[in-house]
Amino acid sequence: MNRDAEPSPTLGRHGARDLPSVRVDAYNAELSEPGGEGFLGDRASNRAFVEILEDWRQRVHRGGGEDPLEDAVGEGTATHDIDRADLDDLLHDAEEGPEAAGLVHSAIEDFAQEMAGVVRRFLRMEEWRGTERIAVGGGFLEARIGIMAVGRVGVLLKAGGERVDMRPVSRHPDEAALCGAAHLAPPEALAGADAMLAADIGGTNIRVGLVGLRLDQAPDLSRAHVVSSERWRHADGEADRDEAVARLAGLLRNLADEAEDKGLRLAPFVGVGCPGMIASDGTIERGGQNLPGGNWEGPDFNLPATLASAFGKLGDRRPDFVLHNDAVVQGLSETHTMQDVSRWGVLTIGTGLGNARFSNHKPGRRG
């Protein structure tokens, strides 16, 4: 084990299953397609929705009709270049463009059907049995089309006899991915602090946040909020792994300086969410293939140790960096909304389909 990567005993462990508020029953499940090629979760990703929308545009074209999206998004605009906010506008202005709205609705329905099938597979897994509620997050939920898709999935599951509630994450997906990091630390690790630093490393973006804890208002962290954040879209460039880590450390340092300027007392702790299976020593065992530059997996690279070294000190000491799976971290932001159930999960729709299943330490009422 790399001792530089090992957090202090009071600050938790990388990839821990027993956390202060919940037990992590499972995460990063990689369900294979029936034919053995690819992962089933890829059917419920951002890319999958784009492919479904493109298919509907092509079907209309093959049928001899004009693409109803072109008037709204511009002739020749590739499907992957259409902003989700533009699709939301088409739904909102359905009276002005009923066929365009109908095409978007068709794509939402097909995507929901695919996602419902994926969720059914999760619910058949031993670790996911008895799941009462699933929160859905990720970038796809930033748009109305994502909310509608989640609602439709819930209807399909209930109609098929699955007794599980589907709901969007209660915070903005970007905030959820950062606020959940506070749940990686035992309460005593945050005592006396006003804020903490958090990072969310994804296949498209890296986000960092200065998270206000508001422990005096809500010791359960339900009032935690993002005071300030920065985002770097690494998918647009060709940064390698070392450049990405250096950039991440720099973004975190900027927020640490901002906290000092604001007079906020920072916890000596940084929570980091990252795709993949996280070993207790902070290495990524698998699942980091979409991260910038490659080579994030395996025993030869330790992200928290490398990041801690690049970041430096807070005051007179180095903060502890604790790493966990990004879907787990986003799910942790929902613990306060899951007190009326005992077993619940999270799915994050982004570059892939992140997933995690939790059990509350103190069983709540079944809804």
Residue frames relative to the residue before (quaternion, step in Angstrom):
aa qw qx qy qz dx dy dz
M 1.0000 0.0000 0.0000 0.0000 0.00 0.00 0.00
N 0.4083 -0.6753 0.5533 0.2667 3.57 -1.06 0.76
R 0.3418 -0.7855 0.4729 0.2062 3.61 -0.32 1.19
D 0.5910 0.5709 -0.3750 0.4291 3.59 1.14 -0.52
A 0.6818 0.4882 -0.2845 0.4646 3.58 1.18 -0.55
E 0.5972 0.6020 -0.3614 0.3878 3.56 1.22 -0.41
P 0.3467 -0.7593 0.5063 0.2166 3.60 -0.57 1.10
S 0.6479 -0.4998 0.3943 0.4182 3.55 -1.27 0.34
P 0.6346 -0.5669 0.3574 0.3850 3.63 -1.04 0.68
T 0.6821 0.4940 -0.3000 0.4480 3.60 1.01 -0.73
L 0.7070 0.4886 -0.2570 0.4420 3.57 1.21 -0.36
G 0.6412 -0.5643 0.3409 0.3926 3.60 1.11 0.41
R 0.4175 -0.6958 0.5360 0.2330 3.51 -1.37 0.01
H 0.5800 -0.5574 0.4562 0.3805 3.53 -1.21 0.52
G 0.8592 0.1047 -0.0802 0.4943 3.56 -0.99 0.86
A 0.2542 0.8147 -0.4957 0.1609 3.62 1.17 0.43
R 0.3684 -0.7157 0.5504 0.2214 3.56 -1.13 0.69
D 0.7339 0.3202 -0.2107 0.5607 3.61 1.03 -0.70
L 0.0160 -0.8005 0.5965 -0.0558 3.53 -0.49 1.29
P 0.7265 -0.4665 0.2559 0.4348 3.62 -1.15 0.38
S 0.8057 0.2984 -0.1494 0.4894 3.60 0.88 -0.86
V 0.8177 0.1412 -0.0391 0.5567 3.62 1.12 -0.51
R 0.3604 -0.6367 0.6195 0.2845 3.47 -1.45 0.09
V 0.2933 -0.7290 0.5900 0.1854 3.59 -0.90 0.94
D 0.2486 -0.8135 0.5119 0.1201 3.57 -0.28 1.28
A 0.7815 -0.1160 0.1235 0.6004 3.57 1.03 -0.81
Y 0.0946 0.7777 -0.6214 0.0147 3.55 -1.24 0.43
N 0.8181 0.2625 -0.2023 0.4700 3.53 -1.34 0.37
A 0.2055 0.7766 -0.5639 0.1915 3.59 0.97 0.80
E 0.1632 -0.7894 0.5889 0.0579 3.56 -0.84 1.03
L 0.1000 -0.8241 0.5574 0.0150 3.55 0.10 1.33
S 0.3321 -0.7624 0.5239 0.1844 3.57 -0.71 1.06
E 0.5630 -0.5589 0.4840 0.3693 3.53 -1.24 0.50
P 0.6560 -0.5327 0.3515 0.4030 3.61 -1.11 0.58
G 0.7031 0.4560 -0.2676 0.4755 3.58 1.05 -0.72
G 0.5452 -0.6525 0.3780 0.3662 3.56 1.29 -0.06
E 0.6515 0.4893 -0.3199 0.4835 3.59 1.26 -0.04
G 0.8240 0.1343 -0.1282 0.5353 3.56 -0.59 1.12
F 0.4895 -0.6578 0.5027 0.2738 3.51 -1.40 0.11
L 0.5543 -0.6362 0.4317 0.3186 3.54 -0.99 0.89
G 0.6254 0.5768 -0.3376 0.4027 3.57 1.01 -0.75
D 0.5548 0.6149 -0.3928 0.3998 3.59 1.20 -0.41
R 0.5730 0.5877 -0.3803 0.4262 3.59 1.24 -0.30
A 0.7524 0.3170 -0.1731 0.5509 3.59 1.24 -0.37
S 0.4367 0.6700 -0.4716 0.3715 3.55 0.85 1.02
N 0.6941 -0.4253 0.3525 0.4617 3.57 -1.29 0.08
R 0.6534 0.5245 -0.3097 0.4496 3.55 0.94 -0.92
A 0.6330 0.5409 -0.3350 0.4410 3.57 0.99 -0.79
F 0.6521 0.5026 -0.3292 0.4624 3.59 0.94 -0.82
V 0.6354 0.5263 -0.3328 0.4568 3.59 0.95 -0.85
E 0.6639 0.5039 -0.3066 0.4598 3.59 0.94 -0.86
I 0.6391 0.5124 -0.3246 0.4729 3.59 1.03 -0.74
L 0.6524 0.5050 -0.3135 0.4702 3.58 0.96 -0.86
E 0.6421 0.5156 -0.3154 0.4716 3.58 0.98 -0.81
D 0.6297 0.5377 -0.3349 0.4496 3.57 0.99 -0.80
W 0.6622 0.4929 -0.3152 0.4682 3.60 0.93 -0.81
R 0.6228 0.5237 -0.3471 0.4663 3.61 1.02 -0.69
Q 0.6747 0.4904 -0.2927 0.4676 3.57 0.96 -0.86
R 0.6307 0.5372 -0.3380 0.4466 3.59 1.00 -0.73
V 0.6342 0.5091 -0.3248 0.4828 3.58 1.02 -0.78
H 0.6542 0.5179 -0.3091 0.4564 3.58 0.97 -0.89
R 0.6712 0.4958 -0.3003 0.4621 3.58 0.93 -0.89
G 0.6605 0.5044 -0.3059 0.4645 3.54 1.15 -0.55
G 0.5956 -0.6046 0.3489 0.3975 3.57 1.27 0.06
G 0.5780 0.6008 -0.3761 0.4044 3.58 1.23 0.08
E 0.5231 -0.6039 0.4927 0.3449 3.52 -1.31 0.22
D 0.5358 -0.6279 0.4607 0.3262 3.54 -1.04 0.80
P 0.3336 -0.7839 0.4832 0.2020 3.63 -0.43 1.12
L 0.6084 0.5681 -0.3643 0.4176 3.60 1.20 -0.25
E 0.5713 0.6532 -0.3871 0.3116 3.58 1.10 -0.61
D 0.6288 0.5375 -0.3525 0.4375 3.60 0.99 -0.72
A 0.7118 0.4662 -0.2560 0.4586 3.54 1.05 -0.76
V 0.8072 0.2900 -0.1344 0.4963 3.59 0.87 -0.89
G 0.6060 -0.5692 0.3534 0.4288 3.57 1.26 -0.13
E 0.5264 -0.6523 0.4468 0.3128 3.54 -0.92 0.91
G 0.8223 0.2393 -0.1951 0.4780 3.52 -0.99 0.92
T 0.4572 0.6824 -0.4617 0.3349 3.61 1.22 0.05
A 0.4016 -0.7176 0.5164 0.2390 3.56 -0.73 1.07
T 0.6104 -0.5914 0.3819 0.3631 3.56 -1.07 0.74
H 0.6851 0.4905 -0.3049 0.4439 3.59 0.92 -0.83
D 0.6498 0.5010 -0.3197 0.4739 3.60 1.25 -0.19
I 0.5314 0.6259 -0.4157 0.3912 3.61 1.24 -0.08
D 0.3847 -0.7267 0.5241 0.2217 3.56 -0.75 1.05
R 0.5326 -0.6417 0.4421 0.3303 3.57 -0.98 0.81
A 0.5837 0.5728 -0.3745 0.4370 3.59 1.14 -0.54
D 0.6213 0.5276 -0.3398 0.4692 3.61 1.10 -0.64
L 0.6361 0.5061 -0.3318 0.4788 3.58 1.04 -0.71
D 0.6098 0.5402 -0.3459 0.4654 3.58 1.06 -0.71
D 0.6431 0.5270 -0.3181 0.4556 3.58 1.00 -0.85
L 0.6304 0.5359 -0.3381 0.4483 3.58 1.01 -0.76
L 0.6519 0.4933 -0.3164 0.4812 3.57 1.02 -0.73
H 0.6596 0.5197 -0.3057 0.4488 3.57 0.98 -0.85
D 0.7617 0.3221 -0.1648 0.5375 3.58 1.06 -0.81
A 0.1095 0.8534 -0.5030 0.0823 3.56 1.03 0.79
E 0.6175 0.5563 -0.3602 0.4236 3.60 1.04 -0.63
E 0.6815 0.4750 -0.2903 0.4750 3.58 1.09 -0.65
G 0.8057 0.0829 -0.0378 0.5852 3.57 1.10 -0.62
P 0.0891 -0.8593 0.4999 0.0610 3.60 0.53 1.12
E 0.6645 0.4935 -0.3320 0.4523 3.62 0.96 -0.71
A 0.6187 0.5243 -0.3487 0.4699 3.59 1.05 -0.70
A 0.6562 0.4912 -0.3096 0.4820 3.57 0.95 -0.85
G 0.6437 0.5306 -0.3197 0.4495 3.56 1.02 -0.79
L 0.6335 0.5223 -0.3338 0.4631 3.57 1.03 -0.75
V 0.6534 0.4989 -0.3165 0.4733 3.58 0.95 -0.87
H 0.6289 0.5278 -0.3316 0.4647 3.59 1.00 -0.81
S 0.6358 0.5346 -0.3309 0.4478 3.59 0.98 -0.81
A 0.6582 0.4984 -0.3087 0.4723 3.57 0.98 -0.85
I 0.6249 0.5311 -0.3370 0.4624 3.60 1.00 -0.80
E 0.6652 0.5124 -0.3069 0.4481 3.59 0.91 -0.91
D 0.6719 0.4858 -0.3070 0.4672 3.59 0.88 -0.87
F 0.6381 0.5195 -0.3224 0.4679 3.57 1.01 -0.83
A 0.6579 0.5127 -0.3109 0.4557 3.58 0.94 -0.88
Q 0.6263 0.5303 -0.3381 0.4607 3.58 1.01 -0.76
E 0.6586 0.4965 -0.3054 0.4758 3.58 0.96 -0.87
M 0.6837 0.4886 -0.2975 0.4531 3.57 0.88 -0.93
A 0.6103 0.5456 -0.3563 0.4504 3.59 1.02 -0.71
G 0.6382 0.5224 -0.3217 0.4651 3.57 1.04 -0.76
V 0.6386 0.5172 -0.3187 0.4723 3.57 1.04 -0.79
V 0.6542 0.5116 -0.3162 0.4586 3.59 0.91 -0.91
R 0.6218 0.5388 -0.3508 0.4473 3.61 0.97 -0.77
R 0.6372 0.5225 -0.3293 0.4610 3.58 1.02 -0.76
F 0.6285 0.5204 -0.3363 0.4702 3.58 1.00 -0.79
L 0.6948 0.4991 -0.2873 0.4308 3.58 0.83 -0.98
R 0.6395 0.5071 -0.3327 0.4725 3.60 1.22 -0.31
M 0.5295 0.6159 -0.4184 0.4065 3.59 1.24 -0.21
E 0.6067 -0.5842 0.3977 0.3640 3.57 -1.06 0.75
E 0.7011 0.4855 -0.2787 0.4418 3.58 0.88 -0.95
W 0.7227 0.4304 -0.2406 0.4843 3.60 1.19 -0.48
R 0.4478 0.6995 -0.4642 0.3076 3.61 1.19 -0.05
G 0.7895 0.2896 -0.2352 0.4873 3.53 -1.03 0.83
T 0.3726 0.7272 -0.4962 0.2935 3.59 1.23 0.22
E 0.2519 -0.8119 0.5161 0.1050 3.55 -0.71 1.09
R 0.8040 0.0409 0.0101 0.5931 3.57 1.10 -0.63
I 0.1151 -0.7737 0.6200 0.0616 3.55 -1.14 0.71
A 0.2119 -0.7432 0.6237 0.1173 3.55 -0.88 1.03
V 0.1819 -0.7871 0.5842 0.0785 3.55 -0.95 0.90
G 0.0149 0.8062 -0.5888 0.0550 3.54 -0.82 1.05
G 0.4277 0.6864 -0.5247 0.2657 3.54 -1.24 -0.41
G 0.7315 -0.4739 0.2897 0.3955 3.53 -1.30 0.35
F 0.5814 0.6007 -0.3745 0.4012 3.60 1.09 -0.62
L 0.6778 0.5091 -0.2836 0.4484 3.59 1.13 -0.64
E 0.4671 0.6642 -0.4558 0.3646 3.58 1.24 0.14
A 0.7351 0.3918 -0.2029 0.5147 3.57 1.21 -0.50
R 0.6408 -0.5353 0.3960 0.3821 3.54 -1.27 0.49
I 0.6092 0.5639 -0.3655 0.4211 3.58 1.01 -0.72
G 0.6328 0.5290 -0.3279 0.4607 3.59 1.10 -0.68
I 0.6400 0.5189 -0.3200 0.4677 3.58 0.98 -0.87
M 0.6572 0.5114 -0.3091 0.4593 3.57 0.95 -0.89
A 0.6431 0.5290 -0.3259 0.4476 3.57 0.98 -0.83
V 0.6501 0.5097 -0.3176 0.4655 3.58 0.95 -0.85
G 0.6449 0.5212 -0.3196 0.4586 3.56 0.97 -0.83
R 0.6604 0.5035 -0.3033 0.4673 3.55 0.97 -0.85
V 0.6085 0.5403 -0.3501 0.4640 3.60 1.03 -0.73
G 0.6507 0.5260 -0.3171 0.4466 3.57 0.94 -0.86
V 0.6477 0.5108 -0.3113 0.4719 3.56 1.00 -0.83
L 0.6600 0.5141 -0.3094 0.4521 3.59 0.89 -0.91
L 0.6641 0.5059 -0.3124 0.4532 3.58 0.93 -0.86
K 0.6747 0.4835 -0.3008 0.4696 3.58 0.88 -0.90
A 0.6394 0.5228 -0.3285 0.4583 3.57 1.00 -0.78
G 0.7056 0.4404 -0.2525 0.4944 3.57 1.17 -0.57
G 0.6341 -0.5824 0.3177 0.3972 3.57 1.26 0.21
E 0.5095 0.6261 -0.4371 0.3967 3.61 1.24 0.17
R 0.2265 -0.8009 0.5438 0.1074 3.59 -0.55 1.16
V 0.4173 0.6612 -0.5030 0.3685 3.52 0.42 1.29
D 0.3288 -0.7328 0.5647 0.1899 3.56 -1.03 0.83
M 0.1784 -0.7583 0.6192 0.0984 3.57 -1.03 0.86
R 0.1210 0.7899 -0.5934 0.0964 3.57 -0.88 0.90
P 0.5181 -0.6045 0.4867 0.3596 3.59 -1.16 0.50
V 0.5989 -0.5192 0.4427 0.4192 3.58 -1.22 0.37
S 0.5328 -0.6795 0.4098 0.2939 3.57 -1.01 0.80
R 0.6918 0.3899 -0.2676 0.5457 3.58 1.20 -0.45
H 0.6298 -0.4404 0.4367 0.4676 3.55 -1.31 0.09
P 0.5839 -0.6262 0.3730 0.3577 3.64 -0.83 0.88
D 0.6382 0.5227 -0.3381 0.4530 3.60 1.01 -0.72
E 0.6721 0.4809 -0.2957 0.4791 3.58 0.98 -0.82
A 0.6176 0.5564 -0.3486 0.4329 3.58 0.99 -0.81
A 0.6661 0.5233 -0.3044 0.4356 3.57 0.94 -0.89
L 0.7063 0.4234 -0.2561 0.5062 3.60 1.20 -0.45
C 0.6683 0.5092 -0.3129 0.4429 3.61 0.92 -0.87
G 0.6131 0.5777 -0.3530 0.4071 3.59 1.05 -0.67
A 0.5575 0.6351 -0.3873 0.3686 3.58 1.16 -0.53
A 0.5854 0.5916 -0.3763 0.4071 3.60 1.11 -0.56
H 0.6423 0.5412 -0.3209 0.4377 3.60 1.14 -0.58
L 0.5292 0.6182 -0.4143 0.4077 3.60 1.25 -0.03
A 0.7098 0.4391 -0.2434 0.4941 3.57 1.20 -0.48
P 0.5059 -0.6011 0.5119 0.3473 3.59 -1.10 0.63
P 0.6518 -0.5459 0.3421 0.4001 3.62 -1.06 0.64
E 0.6577 0.5308 -0.3317 0.4190 3.59 0.93 -0.81
A 0.6011 0.5756 -0.3635 0.4186 3.59 1.15 -0.49
L 0.7275 0.4008 -0.2274 0.5084 3.58 1.20 -0.52
A 0.4135 0.7393 -0.4560 0.2731 3.56 1.26 -0.14
G 0.8175 0.2315 -0.1947 0.4901 3.54 -0.92 0.98
A 0.6232 0.5446 -0.3439 0.4436 3.60 1.24 -0.14
D 0.3924 -0.6984 0.5509 0.2339 3.54 -1.20 0.63
A 0.8157 0.0361 0.0612 0.5741 3.55 1.07 -0.78
M 0.1528 -0.7556 0.6263 0.1165 3.53 -1.36 0.14
L 0.4435 -0.6635 0.5286 0.2891 3.55 -1.30 0.25
A 0.0269 -0.7923 0.6094 -0.0100 3.56 -1.10 0.75
A 0.1126 -0.7813 0.6110 0.0594 3.54 -1.22 0.56
D 0.1235 -0.7623 0.6328 0.0560 3.54 -1.15 0.75
I 0.1092 -0.8109 0.5747 0.0149 3.56 -0.45 1.26
G 0.0079 -0.8245 0.5644 -0.0399 3.57 -0.56 1.16
G 0.6812 -0.5053 0.3539 0.3943 3.52 -1.33 0.06
T 0.7372 0.3449 -0.2079 0.5426 3.59 1.29 -0.29
N 0.8179 0.1179 -0.0161 0.5629 3.57 0.91 -0.96
I 0.2015 -0.6889 0.6677 0.1977 3.48 -1.41 0.25
R 0.0667 -0.7944 0.6037 0.0089 3.57 -0.82 1.04
V 0.0842 -0.7586 0.6425 0.0682 3.53 -1.15 0.65
G 0.0646 -0.8225 0.5650 0.0133 3.55 -1.10 0.65
L 0.3133 -0.6594 0.6473 0.2192 3.47 -1.33 0.56
V 0.1230 -0.8391 0.5297 0.0113 3.55 -0.26 1.32
G 0.2806 -0.7437 0.5881 0.1495 3.54 -0.71 1.13
L 0.3579 -0.7960 0.4569 0.1716 3.58 -0.66 1.11
R 0.0908 -0.8369 0.5303 0.1005 3.60 1.02 -0.77
L 0.1440 0.8334 -0.5198 0.1206 3.57 0.96 0.83
D 0.6055 0.5589 -0.3626 0.4353 3.58 1.14 -0.50
Q 0.6873 0.4517 -0.2705 0.5005 3.57 1.22 -0.52
A 0.8050 -0.0203 0.0617 0.5898 3.59 1.02 -0.77
P 0.2794 -0.7917 0.5206 0.1550 3.62 -0.21 1.22
D 0.6403 0.5269 -0.3324 0.4493 3.61 1.20 -0.39
L 0.4971 -0.6953 0.3896 0.3431 3.61 1.33 0.18
S 0.3780 0.7418 -0.4805 0.2756 3.59 1.21 0.30
R 0.7001 0.4311 -0.2656 0.5035 3.60 1.25 -0.35
A 0.3543 0.7284 -0.5072 0.2944 3.58 1.24 0.23
H 0.0165 0.8035 -0.5929 0.0501 3.55 -1.02 0.78
V 0.4937 -0.6459 0.4911 0.3129 3.56 -1.22 0.43
V 0.3072 -0.7655 0.5445 0.1522 3.56 -0.54 1.22
S 0.7809 -0.0968 0.1169 0.6059 3.54 0.97 -0.92
S 0.0148 -0.8088 0.5879 -0.0070 3.59 -1.08 0.61
E 0.1413 -0.7517 0.6357 0.1043 3.51 -1.35 0.34
R 0.1477 -0.7897 0.5917 0.0667 3.55 -1.13 0.66
W 0.0889 -0.7558 0.6462 0.0578 3.51 -1.15 0.75
R 0.2360 -0.7713 0.5790 0.1188 3.56 -0.69 1.14
H 0.1604 -0.8386 0.5165 0.0649 3.55 0.03 1.29
A 0.5553 0.6339 -0.3950 0.3658 3.61 1.17 -0.45
D 0.6388 0.5423 -0.3319 0.4332 3.61 1.19 -0.41
G 0.7478 0.3669 -0.2072 0.5131 3.59 1.22 -0.30
E 0.4802 -0.6473 0.5078 0.3043 3.53 -1.30 -0.36
A 0.1749 0.8138 -0.5343 0.1469 3.57 1.01 0.80
D 0.3443 -0.7093 0.5650 0.2430 3.57 -1.06 0.70
R 0.7515 -0.4140 0.2600 0.4430 3.56 -1.29 0.13
D 0.6911 0.4900 -0.2964 0.4409 3.59 0.80 -0.97
E 0.6289 0.5187 -0.3311 0.4752 3.57 1.06 -0.73
A 0.6443 0.5296 -0.3200 0.4494 3.56 1.01 -0.83
V 0.6639 0.4912 -0.3093 0.4715 3.59 0.92 -0.86
A 0.6436 0.5151 -0.3224 0.4653 3.59 0.98 -0.81
R 0.6451 0.5129 -0.3162 0.4700 3.56 1.01 -0.82
L 0.6410 0.5282 -0.3112 0.4618 3.56 0.99 -0.87
A 0.6555 0.5051 -0.3097 0.4683 3.59 0.90 -0.90
G 0.6479 0.5219 -0.3148 0.4568 3.57 1.01 -0.78
L 0.6439 0.5140 -0.3209 0.4671 3.59 0.99 -0.80
L 0.6529 0.5048 -0.3101 0.4718 3.57 0.99 -0.82
R 0.6313 0.5296 -0.3279 0.4620 3.57 1.02 -0.80
N 0.6142 0.5465 -0.3456 0.4524 3.61 1.02 -0.76
L 0.6910 0.4694 -0.2828 0.4714 3.57 0.92 -0.87
A 0.5997 0.5439 -0.3617 0.4623 3.58 1.10 -0.61
D 0.6457 0.5040 -0.3121 0.4813 3.58 1.01 -0.80
E 0.6368 0.5236 -0.3265 0.4623 3.57 1.04 -0.77
A 0.6250 0.5339 -0.3372 0.4589 3.59 1.00 -0.80
E 0.6459 0.5144 -0.3199 0.4648 3.58 0.98 -0.83
D 0.6502 0.5190 -0.3134 0.4579 3.57 0.99 -0.86
K 0.7056 0.4497 -0.2530 0.4858 3.58 1.08 -0.74
G 0.4658 -0.6960 0.4308 0.3362 3.58 1.27 -0.12
L 0.4216 0.7031 -0.4652 0.3340 3.57 1.14 0.58
R 0.3623 -0.7176 0.5548 0.2143 3.55 -0.94 0.91
L 0.2323 -0.8040 0.5374 0.1038 3.56 -0.53 1.19
A 0.4469 -0.6397 0.5528 0.2924 3.55 -1.09 0.76
P 0.4522 -0.6834 0.4944 0.2898 3.63 -1.04 0.69
F 0.5490 0.5923 -0.3394 0.4823 3.52 0.98 0.97
V 0.0438 -0.7761 0.6289 0.0146 3.56 -0.98 0.87
G 0.2001 -0.7846 0.5788 0.0970 3.58 -0.71 1.10
V 0.0864 -0.8150 0.5730 -0.0082 3.56 -0.81 1.03
G 0.1553 -0.7690 0.6148 0.0807 3.56 -0.90 1.00
C 0.0416 0.8009 -0.5880 0.1053 3.56 -0.90 0.98
P 0.5339 -0.6206 0.4452 0.3628 3.65 -0.97 0.65
G 0.6982 0.5153 -0.3516 0.3511 3.53 -1.26 0.48
M 0.5776 -0.5352 0.4830 0.3830 3.50 -1.44 -0.05
I 0.2011 -0.8140 0.5412 0.0632 3.54 -0.65 1.18
A 0.3083 -0.7518 0.5566 0.1733 3.59 -0.71 1.08
S 0.6525 -0.5509 0.3586 0.3771 3.58 -1.22 0.49
D 0.6687 0.4768 -0.3133 0.4768 3.61 1.18 -0.37
G 0.6134 -0.5949 0.3309 0.4004 3.58 1.28 0.11
T 0.5283 0.5990 -0.4355 0.4152 3.61 1.20 0.11
I 0.4107 -0.6798 0.5539 0.2497 3.54 -1.27 0.52
E 0.3188 -0.7929 0.4885 0.1763 3.56 -0.40 1.21
R 0.7570 -0.1948 0.1470 0.6061 3.58 1.02 -0.84
G 0.6665 0.5342 -0.3622 0.3730 3.56 -1.29 0.27
G 0.6130 0.5690 -0.3541 0.4184 3.60 1.23 0.10
Q 0.3047 0.8161 -0.4587 0.1752 3.57 1.24 0.34
N 0.6987 0.4695 -0.2831 0.4596 3.63 1.14 -0.49
L 0.5005 0.6644 -0.4276 0.3540 3.59 1.24 0.06
P 0.6442 -0.5931 0.3179 0.3635 3.60 -1.04 0.76
G 0.8498 0.2118 -0.1667 0.4530 3.53 -0.97 0.94
G 0.4084 -0.7277 0.4666 0.2932 3.59 1.23 -0.32
N 0.7481 0.4383 -0.3006 0.3974 3.55 -1.40 -0.13
W 0.3854 0.7125 -0.4969 0.3114 3.60 1.05 0.73
E 0.6734 0.5202 -0.2872 0.4398 3.59 1.18 -0.48
G 0.7232 0.4769 -0.3224 0.3816 3.52 -1.31 0.35
P 0.6889 -0.5403 0.3267 0.3560 3.56 -1.31 0.36
D 0.6276 0.5806 -0.3414 0.3905 3.61 1.17 -0.35
F 0.7574 0.2710 -0.1915 0.5623 3.60 1.25 -0.11
N 0.0752 -0.7917 0.6062 0.0058 3.55 -0.78 1.08
L 0.3487 -0.7908 0.4676 0.1854 3.56 -0.23 1.31
P 0.7111 0.4489 -0.3161 0.4392 3.67 0.62 -0.91
A 0.6422 0.5125 -0.3355 0.4608 3.61 1.01 -0.71
T 0.6640 0.4993 -0.3012 0.4681 3.57 0.94 -0.90
L 0.6662 0.5045 -0.2942 0.4637 3.56 0.98 -0.89
A 0.6399 0.5260 -0.3235 0.4574 3.58 0.98 -0.83
S 0.6537 0.5129 -0.3109 0.4613 3.56 0.99 -0.85
A 0.6864 0.4821 -0.2844 0.4643 3.59 0.96 -0.86
F 0.6583 0.5303 -0.3100 0.4351 3.59 1.09 -0.70
G 0.3271 -0.7538 0.5103 0.2537 3.58 0.89 -0.87
K 0.7329 -0.4539 0.3194 0.3934 3.55 -1.20 -0.57
L 0.2555 -0.6614 0.6698 0.2205 3.47 -1.45 0.33
G 0.8022 -0.0274 -0.0154 0.5962 3.56 -0.28 1.19
D 0.7929 -0.2915 0.2252 0.4854 3.56 -0.75 -1.05
R 0.7507 0.3338 -0.2226 0.5249 3.63 1.17 0.24
R 0.4948 -0.6211 0.5144 0.3238 3.52 -1.29 0.39
P 0.3956 -0.7068 0.5192 0.2728 3.62 -0.83 0.84
D 0.4728 -0.6422 0.5193 0.3073 3.55 -1.25 0.44
F 0.2119 -0.7581 0.6066 0.1111 3.55 -0.96 0.94
V 0.0716 -0.7979 0.5984 0.0082 3.59 -0.72 1.09
L 0.1967 -0.8119 0.5478 0.0454 3.54 -0.73 1.18
H 0.1063 0.7629 -0.6356 0.0527 3.56 -1.08 0.79
N 0.6857 -0.4697 0.3679 0.4169 3.53 -1.34 0.24
D 0.5422 -0.6715 0.3997 0.3088 3.59 -0.92 0.89
A 0.6348 0.5063 -0.3455 0.4704 3.62 1.03 -0.63
V 0.6005 0.5437 -0.3539 0.4675 3.59 1.06 -0.72
V 0.6806 0.4971 -0.2969 0.4490 3.57 0.82 -0.99
Q 0.6601 0.4867 -0.3231 0.4722 3.59 0.90 -0.81
G 0.6411 0.5281 -0.3236 0.4532 3.57 1.01 -0.77
L 0.6204 0.5734 -0.3479 0.4065 3.59 0.99 -0.78
S 0.5928 0.5752 -0.3707 0.4245 3.59 1.13 -0.50
E 0.6817 0.4953 -0.2791 0.4604 3.60 1.25 -0.34
T 0.3737 0.7676 -0.4789 0.2042 3.61 1.18 -0.05
H 0.6692 0.5079 -0.3167 0.4404 3.61 0.98 -0.76
T 0.6774 0.4651 -0.3010 0.4840 3.63 1.18 -0.39
M 0.6883 0.4878 -0.2609 0.4692 3.59 1.28 -0.15
Q 0.3819 0.7626 -0.4579 0.2508 3.59 1.20 0.36
D 0.6597 0.4941 -0.3161 0.4699 3.61 1.22 -0.24
V 0.6909 0.3506 -0.2799 0.5670 3.58 1.30 0.24
S 0.4493 -0.6939 0.4947 0.2679 3.57 -1.26 0.26
R 0.7997 0.1595 -0.0406 0.5775 3.57 0.99 -0.89
W 0.1246 0.8065 -0.5580 0.1505 3.55 -0.66 1.10
G 0.2263 -0.7936 0.5553 0.1032 3.54 -1.22 0.40
V 0.2272 -0.7360 0.6125 0.1777 3.51 -1.37 0.01
L 0.0903 -0.7441 0.6592 0.0607 3.53 -1.18 0.73
T 0.1174 -0.7927 0.5955 0.0574 3.59 -0.89 0.88
I 0.2195 -0.7888 0.5673 0.0880 3.54 -0.64 1.19
G 0.2335 0.7541 -0.5775 0.2082 3.54 -0.45 1.23
T 0.8114 -0.0663 0.1022 0.5716 3.57 -0.82 -1.01
G 0.7548 0.0614 -0.0484 0.6513 3.55 1.20 -0.68
L 0.5367 -0.5806 0.4703 0.3920 3.57 -1.20 -0.47
G 0.1922 -0.7834 0.5837 0.0924 3.56 -0.34 1.25
N 0.0263 -0.8169 0.5757 -0.0228 3.57 -1.11 0.62
A 0.0981 0.7645 -0.6337 0.0653 3.53 -1.19 0.67
R 0.1622 -0.7676 0.6144 0.0837 3.54 -1.17 0.70
F 0.1402 -0.8140 0.5637 0.0044 3.58 -0.91 1.04
S 0.1279 -0.7206 0.6664 0.1420 3.52 -1.40 0.32
N 0.4270 -0.6854 0.5245 0.2699 3.56 -0.95 0.86
H 0.5337 -0.6294 0.4555 0.3339 3.57 -1.01 0.74
K 0.7553 0.2314 -0.1418 0.5966 3.58 1.07 -0.77
P 0.3787 -0.7474 0.4866 0.2472 3.62 -0.29 1.18
G 0.2646 -0.7659 0.5679 0.1450 3.53 -0.97 0.90
R 0.6956 -0.4170 0.3452 0.4723 3.52 -1.28 -0.26
R 0.4079 -0.6834 0.5419 0.2702 3.55 -1.04 0.68
G 0.3078 -0.7748 0.5247 0.1725 3.55 -0.83 1.04
